[in-house]
Each structure stands twice: as structure tokens, then as C-alpha cells.
Amino acid sequence: MHCTWDPHKNQINIAKHGLDFTDAARLFDLPDHLILEEFDETPNEASEDRIRSIGPIAQGTIIVVSVDREDGETIHLISARFATPLERRRYANLIAGV
């Protein structure tokens, strides 16, 4: 998969969450990332289904919100942040099958 993002939004994300989209994009190369939910944040004709995913990268467990582009090959990153302790525990339980 190929990941894209808005460079300005990436700078905002780094300032707010300390996580660069370049690092967050690695999540989608890992087999142990999970899709938590799909949701439509802006219900209108032009809306896109957003996807919330979780998984580990070198810096820690992260949550990424993205959209799949129509070409089926591209993921567009919207936001990325480090998971909370509760989210990390839930992720660990999901991976363990608990």
C-alpha cells in the first residue's frame, strides 16, 4: 500500500501528537495492525469512510485515522497519535484472542 498525506496536516500532527506521518505509515506494512472501526465523520454526498487502525511501530503502539482512496492502492492519513494505556491493553487482548 502507498500512503499519502497533507504536508501541512503532518506538521500540525507532529506538533500536537509528536508523531510524524512518515513513521505512522509504517503501521500499514505490519501484519499485526488491526482495524478498530470504520466511520463517517462528515455525513454528506462527498464524505469518505474513515478508518481507525491500531498497531505497533518502533516508537510504540499508535492509532491512525485514514481513508482508502478509490484506486484501491492508496491510504490517505488524516491523523496519528500514540495509543493510551487502555487502548494498548485492549490491543494486546485482541492480539492474544482474549
C-alpha positions in Angstrom: 0.0 0.0 0.0 1.0 3.5 -0.7 0.4 6.2 1.9 -0.3 9.9 1.3 -0.9 12.9 3.5 -1.2 16.6 3.5 2.3 18.1 4.5 0.7 20.9 6.5 -1.5 18.5 8.4 1.6 16.4 9.1 3.3 19.4 10.7 0.2 20.0 12.8 0.1 16.3 13.8 3.8 16.4 14.8 3.3 19.5 17.0 0.1 18.1 18.6 0.9 14.4 19.0 4.7 14.1 18.5 4.2 11.6 15.6 5.2 12.1 12.0 3.0 10.6 9.3 6.2 9.0 7.8 6.5 6.9 10.9 2.8 6.3 11.2 2.6 5.0 7.6 4.8 2.0 8.6 1.8 0.7 10.5 0.2 -0.5 7.3 3.2 -2.6 6.4 2.8 -4.7 9.5 0.7 -7.8 9.7 -0.3 -7.2 13.3 -2.2 -3.9 12.8 -5.9 -4.1 13.3 -8.8 -2.0 12.0 -10.8 -0.9 15.0 -13.7 0.8 13.2 -14.9 2.4 10.1 -16.9 5.6 10.5 -18.3 8.5 8.5 -17.3 11.7 10.3 -18.9 14.1 7.9 -22.2 12.7 6.5 -22.8 14.3 3.1 -22.6 13.3 -0.5 -18.8 13.9 -0.7 -17.9 12.1 2.5 -15.4 9.3 2.8 -15.4 6.4 5.3 -12.7 7.0 7.8 -10.8 4.0 9.2 -9.3 3.9 12.7 -6.4 1.4 13.0 -4.1 0.4 15.8 -0.8 -1.4 16.0 2.8 -1.2 17.0 5.6 0.7 15.3 9.2 1.2 16.7 8.1 4.2 18.7 5.1 2.5 20.4 1.5 1.5 19.8 -0.3 4.0 17.7 -3.8 4.9 16.5 -4.1 6.1 12.9 -7.2 7.6 11.2 -7.1 7.2 7.4 -9.3 6.9 4.3 -8.8 4.4 1.5 -8.6 6.1 -1.9 -10.7 4.9 -4.8 -7.7 3.4 -6.6 -7.6 0.6 -4.0 -3.8 1.1 -3.6 -3.6 4.3 -1.6 -4.2 5.1 2.1 -4.5 8.8 2.9 -3.6 9.6 6.5 -5.8 12.0 8.5 -4.3 11.8 12.0 -1.9 9.7 14.1 -1.3 9.6 17.8 0.1 7.3 20.4 -2.4 4.9 22.0 -3.5 5.5 25.6 -2.7 2.8 28.2 -6.3 1.5 28.0 -6.1 1.3 24.1 -2.7 -0.6 24.4 -4.2 -3.1 26.8 -7.3 -3.6 24.6 -5.0 -4.1 21.6 -2.9 -6.6 23.4 -6.1 -8.5 24.4 -7.3 -8.5 20.8 -4.0 -9.9 19.5 -3.9 -12.5 22.2 -7.5 -13.5 21.4 -8.8 -12.7 24.9 
